Amino acid sequence: MRGDRRDDFWSHIREVVAFLFTIGASVTSLGNWTAGTAQLVLRVVAVASAAYAALLFGGGYLAARDRGRLAGDQLAKDLVDIVTRQSAPNKERVSVDILVGRRDADDLVMETVRVQPDPQFIHRLVRPIMPDHWKMPRKLADIDFECSVDSSEDGPVQVHHRLIRTAEFLQVWLIFVPTVTGETTWSFRYRPKGLWRVLRKTGRDRLVWHDTMPSDRTSPMIDFCIRFVFADPDYQPRVSELSGLGTVTPPVRLPTGGWEVTWQDPNPQGRRYEWTITLSPWRNGAKKSRWSLAQPDSTTSTPNEPLRTWDPGHRPAKEMDDD
C-alpha cells in the first residue's frame, strides 16, 4: 500500500515537470513578440501552470486520503467481526431504558447488563442507537457517552472505551480492566440528540433490534427488557412488537406525569425484534396534534431506525435499525 502511494506521488511529480518543460520550450519562441504581448502570455501561462499543478497534487492527495479511509473502514469491520465470533459463552441479562423527551436534547438511552462470565470476559462492542438524520459524531463526548462498572464480585473494575467509526456505523469498544471472572453489572448511557424527532413530529416511529449470534450460534442474552419512558403527559403511548414476541404492559402514569411502557422477553435467543411506537392525544386539554391527523402507515412512515449493537453476543442491526 505504501509503495503504491509513493509511485502515485512520483508519477504526479513527473507529470508536473514534463508540463513545465513543455511550457518553457514554448516560451523561448516569444522572442519576436512585443514586450506587452509576451508579458501577458507569460502571466496566463503561469496561472495555468499553477492551476494544473494544484489539480494534480490535490487529486493525488484526495485519492490517497480515500484509500486510507477505505483501509480504516475495513480494519474496523474486521475488528468487529473478530470480536463477535470470538465472544465467550457468557450469560447476560440486558435492561434498556429509553427516554423519549419532549425536546431533541432530552432523548436519552441507558443500558444495564448483568453478566455471568463463562469463564471470563474482557471486552464488548456496543453500537449506540443513532438518529439517521444526525451527522455521525466524531467523538464520544458529542453524545455524552459514559460507561462504568456498577458492581462486581471481582472488586473494582475500570472500563476503557475506544470509538470505532466507519462510513456506515458508529461503535464503541469497551475494555474491562482487570479481566472479569465473577458476576458483574455494568452500564452505559448516552444522549442521541433528536433520536425520537420523527415520533414527536408524526406520532409514529419504529425500532428494530437484531440479536446477532457469535460463532457458536448461542445468544448470551437470557433476559431482555426495554422500558420506554415518555416525558410528555399529554400524549398516551402505545408500544407493540411486530411478531408478537415478548410481553408488553399497558401505559402506566408516572409520578412526573409522563408515561411508562415495559416490554420483556425472558427467552430472547437469536431473534429479530421490531417495535412500533405511536402517540395519541390523551385529553381535551392536549394540543390538537403536532402531527397530521392522518397517521402515516408503516409503509410510508420514515423509520427512526437506530442501530444498537453490542458485542459479542447481541448486536442490533440496522434496520432500525438498531444494529
MARFI-610119 format. One record per residue: y, x, z of N, C-alpha, C in turn. Coordinates in steps of 0.05 Angstrom, whole numbers, padded with zeros to 5 digits, always signed. Layout:
YXZYXZYXZ ...
END
This chain:
-00024+00017+00000+00000+00000+00000+00025+00017+00000 +00025+00039+00017+00048+00056+00018+00052+00071-00008 +00029+00080-00019+00031+00094-00045+00043+00077-00066 +00035+00051-00067+00045+00033-00087+00075+00030-00084 +00085+00028-00059+00113+00024-00055+00129+00049-00064 +00118+00073-00058+00132+00097-00067+00133+00099-00098 +00111+00091-00111+00111+00091-00140+00132+00072-00151 +00134+00048-00140+00154+00029-00149+00182+00039-00145 +00187+00053-00122+00214+00063-00117+00222+00084-00137 +00203+00103-00142+00210+00125-00161+00212+00114-00190 +00197+00094-00196+00199+00082-00223+00227+00070-00227 +00238+00058-00206+00265+00047-00208+00285+00070-00211 +00281+00092-00196+00299+00115-00199+00299+00126-00227 +00275+00128-00239+00274+00138-00266+00288+00120-00286 +00286+00094-00282+00300+00075-00300+00330+00078-00298 +00340+00082-00273+00369+00085-00270+00378+00111-00283 +00364+00133-00279+00371+00159-00290+00371+00157-00321 +00350+00145-00332+00349+00143-00361+00372+00126-00372 +00379+00105-00357+00402+00088-00365+00428+00104-00365 +00432+00120-00344+00457+00135-00342+00459+00157-00364 +00436+00170-00370+00436+00189-00392+00443+00176-00418 +00433+00152-00423+00439+00138-00447+00469+00132-00449 +00480+00123-00427+00508+00117-00426+00525+00142-00430 +00516+00164-00418+00531+00189-00421+00531+00199-00449 +00508+00196-00463+00508+00204-00491+00526+00187-00508 +00528+00162-00501+00545+00144-00516+00575+00150-00511 +00581+00159-00487+00609+00164-00480+00620+00188-00496 +00602+00207-00503+00611+00230-00518+00622+00223-00546 +00616+00199-00555+00625+00190-00581+00652+00178-00580 +00665+00178-00556+00691+00165-00553+00714+00184-00560 +00708+00208-00569+00729+00228-00573+00750+00219-00594 +00742+00204-00614+00760+00196-00635+00776+00171-00627 +00771+00159-00604+00785+00135-00596+00811+00141-00582 +00829+00122-00581+00854+00126-00566+00848+00127-00536 +00867+00139-00521+00862+00142-00492+00859+00116-00478 +00876+00096-00485+00875+00070-00472+00849+00056-00478 +00840+00057-00503+00814+00044-00510+00791+00057-00496 +00791+00084-00497+00769+00098-00484+00768+00092-00454 +00791+00091-00441+00792+00086-00412+00781+00058-00406 +00788+00039-00422+00778+00011-00418+00748+00010-00422 +00738+00023-00443+00709+00023-00448+00695+00037-00425 +00705+00059-00415+00692+00073-00393+00691+00056-00367 +00712+00041-00362+00712+00023-00339+00691+00002-00341 +00689-00010-00365+00669-00031-00370+00641-00019-00366 +00637+00005-00377+00610+00018-00375+00604+00024-00345 +00624+00034-00330+00620+00040-00302+00612+00015-00286 +00626-00007-00291+00619-00032-00277+00591-00041-00284 +00584-00040-00310+00558-00048-00319+00536-00031-00307 +00542-00004-00305+00522+00014-00294+00517+00008-00264 +00539+00004-00250+00536-00002-00221+00521-00028-00217 +00527-00049-00233+00513-00074-00230+00483-00071-00237 +00477-00056-00257+00449-00052-00265+00434-00037-00244 +00447-00016-00233+00433+00000-00212+00428-00017-00187 +00449-00034-00180+00445-00051-00156+00423-00072-00161 +00421-00082-00186+00400-00101-00192+00372-00088-00189 +00369-00064-00199+00343-00050-00198+00335-00045-00169 +00354-00033-00154+00348-00026-00126+00344-00051-00109 +00360-00072-00114+00357-00097-00099+00331-00110-00105 +00323-00110-00131+00297-00122-00137+00274-00107-00125 +00276-00081-00124+00255-00065-00112+00253-00070-00082 +00277-00073-00069+00277-00078-00040+00265-00105-00034 +00273-00126-00049+00262-00153-00044+00232-00154-00049 +00223-00140-00070+00194-00140-00075+00179-00127-00053 +00189-00104-00043+00176-00090-00020+00176-00108+00005 +00199-00122+00010+00200-00139+00033+00181-00162+00032 +00178-00174+00008+00159-00196+00005+00130-00187+00009 +00124-00163-00002+00097-00152+00002+00091-00147+00032 +00112-00137+00046+00108-00133+00075+00105-00159+00090 +00119-00179+00082+00117-00205+00095+00089-00217+00090 +00079-00215+00066+00052-00225+00060+00031-00211+00076 +00035-00184+00078+00016-00169+00094+00017-00177+00123 +00041-00182+00134+00043-00191+00162+00031-00219+00166 +00035-00237+00147+00022-00263+00149-00008-00261+00149 -00019-00244+00132-00048-00241+00131-00059-00229+00157 -00044-00210+00168-00053-00198+00193-00053-00219+00215 -00033-00236+00216-00032-00257+00237-00055-00276+00234 -00061-00284+00209-00083-00302+00204-00109-00290+00211 -00113-00264+00205-00138-00251+00213-00141-00249+00243 -00118-00245+00257-00119-00244+00286-00127-00271+00298 -00115-00292+00288-00122-00319+00297-00152-00325+00292 -00162-00318+00269-00190-00323+00262-00209-00308+00281 -00202-00282+00286-00219-00266+00303-00220-00277+00332 -00196-00283+00342-00194-00293+00370-00210-00319+00373 -00207-00337+00352-00221-00362+00353-00251-00359+00353 -00261-00343+00334-00290-00340+00331-00303-00325+00354 -00288-00307+00368-00300-00292+00389-00295-00304+00417 -00286-00328+00417-00280-00341+00443-00305-00345+00460 -00302-00341+00486-00325-00345+00504-00330-00374+00509 -00355-00382+00517-00361-00410+00521-00351-00420+00548 -00325-00419+00552-00314-00428+00577-00314-00459+00578 -00309-00469+00602-00305-00498+00605-00277-00503+00613 -00263-00522+00599-00235-00526+00605-00228-00556+00607 -00213-00562+00627-00201-00589+00629-00172-00587+00622 -00164-00602+00601-00138-00599+00590-00121-00624+00595 -00098-00621+00606-00079-00643+00611-00053-00636+00598 -00042-00655+00582-00017-00651+00568+00002-00673+00575 +00026-00665+00583+00048-00684+00588+00068-00682+00566 +00073-00704+00552+00093-00705+00530+00115-00723+00538 +00139-00712+00541+00162-00727+00548+00179-00734+00523 +00181-00760+00518+00198-00770+00496+00225-00776+00508 +00244-00758+00503+00270-00761+00515+00288-00782+00500 +00311-00786+00511+00330-00805+00498+00347-00790+00478 +00346-00763+00480+00361-00746+00461+00342-00724+00451 +00349-00711+00429+00333-00690+00418+00329-00668+00439 +00349-00661+00454+00347-00639+00473+00329-00645+00497 +00322-00670+00501+00306-00678+00524+00276-00677+00519 +00268-00674+00494+00239-00674+00488+00226-00649+00501 +00203-00654+00513+00190-00633+00529+00160-00636+00527 +00146-00613+00526+00117-00613+00526+00107-00594+00548 +00089-00604+00564+00077-00587+00585+00047-00590+00584 +00033-00567+00585+00004-00568+00584-00008-00552+00607 -00028-00564+00620-00042-00551+00642-00071-00549+00635 -00083-00525+00639-00111-00520+00633-00125-00510+00658 -00146-00523+00666-00163-00513+00688-00189-00502+00675 -00193-00476+00677-00215-00463+00663-00235-00452+00682 -00261-00455+00674-00283-00443+00689-00295-00422+00670 -00288-00397+00674-00296-00375+00655-00326-00372+00655 -00337-00365+00631-00366-00360+00628-00370-00337+00608 -00370-00313+00616-00367-00303+00644-00338-00297+00651 -00320-00295+00630-00293-00287+00635-00275-00297+00613 -00249-00296+00617-00231-00300+00595-00207-00282+00598 -00198-00272+00575-00177-00251+00574-00152-00261+00561 -00156-00279+00541-00132-00287+00525-00136-00315+00513 -00115-00326+00503-00115-00352+00490-00094-00351+00468 -00098-00367+00448-00077-00373+00428-00069-00402+00432 -00043-00406+00433-00033-00434+00435-00013-00438+00412 -00013-00462+00402+00005-00468+00379+00023-00491+00388 +00048-00485+00394+00066-00507+00404+00069-00529+00383 +00073-00553+00392+00079-00575+00374+00108-00573+00366 +00112-00571+00340+00139-00568+00330+00147-00590+00310 +00171-00600+00311+00180-00620+00292+00183-00607+00264 +00174-00621+00243+00174-00609+00217+00202-00607+00205 +00222-00620+00217+00249-00618+00207+00264-00594+00219 +00252-00581+00238+00266-00559+00252+00258-00532+00241 +00277-00514+00237+00271-00488+00228+00254-00473+00249 +00234-00459+00239+00216-00445+00258+00232-00425+00275 +00228-00426+00301+00243-00407+00318+00234-00378+00314 +00253-00360+00318+00247-00331+00314+00238-00319+00340 +00244-00331+00363+00236-00320+00389+00229-00344+00407 +00212-00338+00427+00203-00359+00445+00226-00370+00462 +00247-00355+00466+00269-00365+00481+00283-00388+00467 +00279-00390+00441+00291-00412+00426+00280-00439+00434 +00256-00440+00445+00243-00465+00453+00238-00465+00484 +00251-00446+00498+00249-00445+00527+00219-00443+00536 +00204-00427+00522+00175-00425+00528+00171-00410+00554 +00154-00422+00571+00147-00410+00597+00117-00413+00601 +00104-00393+00612+00075-00395+00618+00069-00380+00644 +00051-00392+00660+00044-00379+00686+00017-00388+00695 +00006-00373+00713-00020-00380+00725-00013-00393+00752 -00021-00419+00755-00014-00434+00779-00032-00427+00802 -00058-00423+00797-00076-00415+00818-00101-00402+00806 -00113-00384+00821-00137-00370+00811-00154-00360+00834 -00180-00363+00831-00198-00352+00851-00197-00321+00851 -00186-00310+00830-00185-00281+00828-00160-00269+00841 -00143-00287+00852-00118-00277+00863-00096-00277+00843 -00074-00263+00847-00051-00263+00828-00059-00254+00800 -00051-00269+00781-00056-00263+00752-00030-00266+00737 -00024-00247+00721+00000-00247+00704-00007-00256+00675 +00012-00267+00661+00008-00275+00633+00029-00261+00616 +00020-00246+00597+00038-00234+00577+00035-00250+00552 +00058-00257+00539+00056-00273+00515+00070-00258+00492 +00057-00261+00468+00067-00249+00444+00070-00270+00422 +00092-00271+00409+00097-00290+00387+00082-00282+00362 +00068-00300+00350+00055-00296+00324+00068-00315+00305 +00083-00305+00286+00099-00322+00269+00093-00316+00240 +00085-00336+00224+00080-00333+00196+00096-00353+00181 +00094-00353+00155+00108-00372+00138+00099-00401+00143 +00074-00404+00154+00062-00430+00156+00062-00442+00185 +00061-00424+00205+00058-00435+00232+00069-00415+00253 +00072-00426+00277+00081-00411+00300+00059-00412+00321 +00050-00389+00331+00030-00389+00352+00039-00369+00373 +00027-00372+00397+00033-00354+00419+00007-00343+00429 +00005-00316+00431-00018-00303+00441-00014-00297+00470 -00030-00309+00487-00028-00305+00516-00050-00286+00525 -00041-00266+00540-00060-00245+00550-00059-00246+00581 -00082-00250+00594-00083-00253+00623-00091-00226+00635 -00075-00217+00655-00080-00191+00668-00079-00195+00698 -00101-00188+00712-00126-00177+00702-00144-00198+00689 -00166-00190+00679-00186-00208+00667-00194-00229+00688 -00195-00254+00679-00201-00276+00697-00231-00282+00697 -00243-00283+00720-00272-00289+00722-00277-00314+00740 -00258-00322+00757-00262-00345+00774-00246-00369+00763 -00251-00392+00774-00237-00416+00765-00207-00413+00768 -00193-00420+00747-00164-00414+00745-00150-00437+00732 -00126-00443+00742-00108-00463+00730-00083-00450+00720 -00078-00453+00694-00054-00441+00682-00040-00462+00666 -00014-00458+00661+00001-00478+00647+00024-00465+00631 +00034-00481+00612+00057-00472+00597+00074-00496+00589 +00099-00491+00584+00117-00513+00577+00138-00502+00556 +00149-00521+00541+00169-00513+00521+00185-00538+00512 +00207-00533+00500+00225-00555+00491+00228-00554+00460 +00211-00569+00446+00215-00570+00416+00237-00590+00410 +00261-00582+00408+00284-00599+00405+00280-00618+00381 +00283-00644+00386+00281-00664+00365+00252-00670+00357 +00233-00664+00374+00205-00669+00367+00200-00699+00361 +00213-00717+00375+00209-00745+00372+00233-00759+00359 +00248-00745+00343+00271-00756+00330+00263-00779+00311 +00241-00776+00297+00232-00797+00279+00226-00822+00295 +00213-00819+00318+00206-00843+00334+00231-00857+00344 +00251-00842+00352+00275-00854+00362+00290-00868+00339 +00288-00858+00315+00303-00869+00293+00289-00893+00280 +00262-00891+00278+00248-00912+00263+00231-00930+00281 +00226-00922+00306+00209-00938+00324+00179-00933+00319 +00172-00913+00303+00144-00908+00297+00140-00879+00290 +00118-00868+00300+00111-00840+00294+00081-00836+00299 +00071-00812+00293+00043-00807+00298+00039-00778+00306 +00017-00773+00318+00010-00747+00328-00020-00742+00322 -00026-00719+00310-00053-00713+00303-00062-00687+00318 -00086-00687+00327-00096-00664+00342-00125-00658+00332 -00129-00632+00326-00156-00623+00318-00167-00606+00340 -00191-00612+00348-00206-00594+00367-00222-00575+00350 -00211-00551+00345-00224-00532+00327-00246-00517+00342 -00269-00514+00330-00292-00502+00343-00293-00472+00340 -00301-00458+00361-00307-00429+00358-00333-00425+00343 -00342-00400+00342-00365-00394+00325-00391-00408+00334 -00394-00414+00360-00418-00427+00369-00417-00458+00366 -00394-00468+00354-00391-00496+00348-00391-00514+00373 -00384-00502+00396-00383-00517+00421-00355-00517+00431 -00343-00540+00435-00316-00541+00445-00315-00533+00474 -00296-00517+00482-00293-00510+00511-00283-00534+00527 -00271-00554+00514-00260-00577+00529-00282-00595+00540 -00280-00600+00565-00298-00620+00577-00283-00645+00587 -00256-00644+00584-00240-00667+00591-00213-00663+00578 -00202-00684+00566-00177-00682+00551-00160-00707+00558 -00136-00701+00569-00118-00723+00577-00090-00718+00568 -00077-00739+00558-00049-00737+00550-00033-00759+00564 -00012-00751+00577+00006-00770+00590+00032-00771+00574 +00037-00794+00561+00062-00798+00547+00083-00810+00566 +00105-00797+00568+00127-00808+00585+00151-00814+00567 +00161-00838+00568+00183-00847+00552+00207-00852+00570 +00229-00837+00565+00252-00838+00583+00268-00864+00580 +00269-00875+00556+00286-00899+00551+00273-00924+00562 +00286-00937+00582+00274-00960+00594+00277-00985+00577 +00293-00985+00556+00298-01009+00541+00278-01013+00518 +00260-00995+00514+00241-00997+00492+00213-00992+00502 +00196-01013+00500+00169-01010+00511+00151-00996+00490 +00136-00976+00499+00119-00961+00481+00092-00973+00478 +00079-00966+00456+00051-00972+00452+00038-00948+00439 +00015-00940+00450+00000-00916+00440-00028-00925+00433 -00037-00918+00409-00065-00925+00402-00077-00901+00386 -00103-00897+00390-00117-00876+00375-00130-00888+00351 -00126-00877+00328-00134-00889+00303-00164-00897+00302 -00181-00879+00312-00210-00883+00311-00221-00896+00336 -00204-00904+00354-00213-00917+00379-00226-00897+00399 -00221-00871+00396-00232-00851+00414-00217-00851+00440 -00231-00847+00462-00219-00846+00488-00210-00873+00497 -00196-00873+00520-00185-00898+00531-00155-00894+00536 -00140-00916+00533-00111-00915+00537-00102-00937+00556 -00084-00930+00573-00074-00950+00593-00051-00966+00580 -00046-00990+00590-00021-01004+00581+00003-00990+00592 +00026-00994+00580+00051-00981+00590+00057-00989+00619 +00064-00969+00635+00070-00974+00663+00098-00965+00669 +00113-00981+00684+00140-00975+00691+00141-00952+00711 +00159-00933+00708+00162-00911+00726+00186-00917+00745 +00187-00904+00768+00210-00909+00786+00236-00902+00773 +00236-00884+00753+00261-00877+00739+00270-00898+00720 +00253-00918+00715+00259-00939+00696+00246-00935+00669 +00236-00911+00663+00222-00906+00638+00194-00917+00639 +00178-00908+00619+00151-00918+00616+00131-00894+00615 +00106-00901+00622+00085-00881+00621+00059-00893+00609 +00047-00879+00590+00022-00887+00578+00003-00863+00580 -00021-00868+00590-00041-00846+00593-00065-00851+00575 -00072-00830+00560-00096-00831+00543-00115-00810+00552 -00141-00815+00552-00161-00796+00561-00187-00798+00547 -00199-00775+00541-00226-00774+00530-00242-00755+00548 -00261-00765+00564-00277-00748+00581-00298-00732+00567 -00301-00736+00541-00322-00721+00526-00310-00715+00498 -00292-00696+00497-00277-00691+00472-00290-00673+00451 -00315-00668+00453-00328-00648+00437-00322-00649+00407 -00305-00630+00398-00301-00625+00370-00291-00649+00353 -00271-00662+00362-00262-00686+00348-00234-00683+00338 -00227-00700+00319-00200-00702+00309-00188-00728+00319 -00164-00726+00331-00151-00749+00342-00125-00754+00327 -00119-00780+00324-00093-00787+00312-00082-00811+00327 -00059-00807+00339-00047-00828+00355-00023-00840+00340 -00020-00866+00341+00004-00879+00331+00021-00888+00355 +00046-00881+00355+00064-00888+00377+00086-00906+00366 +00090-00929+00378+00111-00948+00369+00129-00955+00393 +00153-00963+00387+00172-00973+00408+00182-01001+00400 +00184-01018+00420+00193-01045+00416+00215-01052+00436 +00236-01066+00429+00257-01074+00448+00244-01089+00471 +00251-01083+00496+00237-01095+00518+00251-01120+00528 +00277-01121+00528+00290-01145+00538+00315-01151+00522 +00327-01174+00526+00350-01182+00511+00374-01163+00514 +00374-01149+00536+00396-01131+00541+00393-01105+00524 +00370-01101+00512+00366-01077+00497+00383-01078+00472 +00388-01054+00461+00403-01054+00436+00388-01068+00415 +00402-01079+00396+00388-01095+00375+00365-01080+00364 +00370-01056+00356+00349-01040+00344+00363-01016+00332 +00354-00992+00341+00365-00968+00329+00352-00962+00303 +00332-00978+00296+00318-00974+00271+00317-01000+00256 +00308-00999+00232+00306-01023+00216+00287-01043+00228 +00294-01068+00226+00276-01089+00238+00249-01089+00223 +00249-01081+00198+00224-01079+00184+00212-01052+00190 +00192-01053+00209+00180-01028+00217+00165-01015+00194 +00167-00989+00189+00152-00976+00168+00123-00976+00174 +00107-00980+00153+00078-00979+00158+00068-00950+00157 +00042-00946+00164+00032-00920+00167+00031-00904+00141 +00032-00918+00118+00030-00904+00093+00057-00894+00083 +00079-00905+00095+00105-00897+00086+00121-00882+00107 +00113-00884+00132+00128-00871+00153+00126-00841+00151 +00147-00827+00160+00147-00798+00159+00134-00788+00185 +00112-00774+00183+00098-00765+00207+00114-00743+00222 +00112-00744+00248+00124-00722+00264+00108-00697+00260 +00083-00700+00260+00063-00680+00255+00068-00654+00268 +00069-00653+00294+00070-00627+00306+00042-00615+00305 +00041-00589+00306+00015-00576+00305+00011-00561+00331 -00008-00568+00345-00011-00555+00371-00038-00541+00371 -00037-00517+00372-00062-00503+00373-00064-00485+00396 -00087-00486+00409-00091-00466+00429-00117-00454+00421 -00122-00431+00431-00146-00418+00424-00160-00412+00450 -00184-00404+00450-00201-00402+00427-00213-00429+00420 -00219-00446+00438-00236-00468+00430-00222-00491+00417 -00198-00497+00423-00187-00521+00412-00160-00514+00399 -00158-00521+00374-00133-00517+00360-00127-00541+00345 -00106-00555+00351-00098-00578+00335-00091-00567+00309 -00095-00582+00287-00089-00571+00261-00068-00589+00248 -00053-00578+00230-00030-00592+00222-00036-00614+00203 -00033-00633+00213-00034-00659+00200-00020-00675+00220 -00016-00667+00237+00001-00679+00256+00026-00670+00248 +00012-00659+00247-00010-00642+00251-00004-00627+00275 -00017-00628+00293-00013-00611+00315-00034-00590+00309 -00031-00570+00298-00053-00553+00293-00059-00538+00317 
END
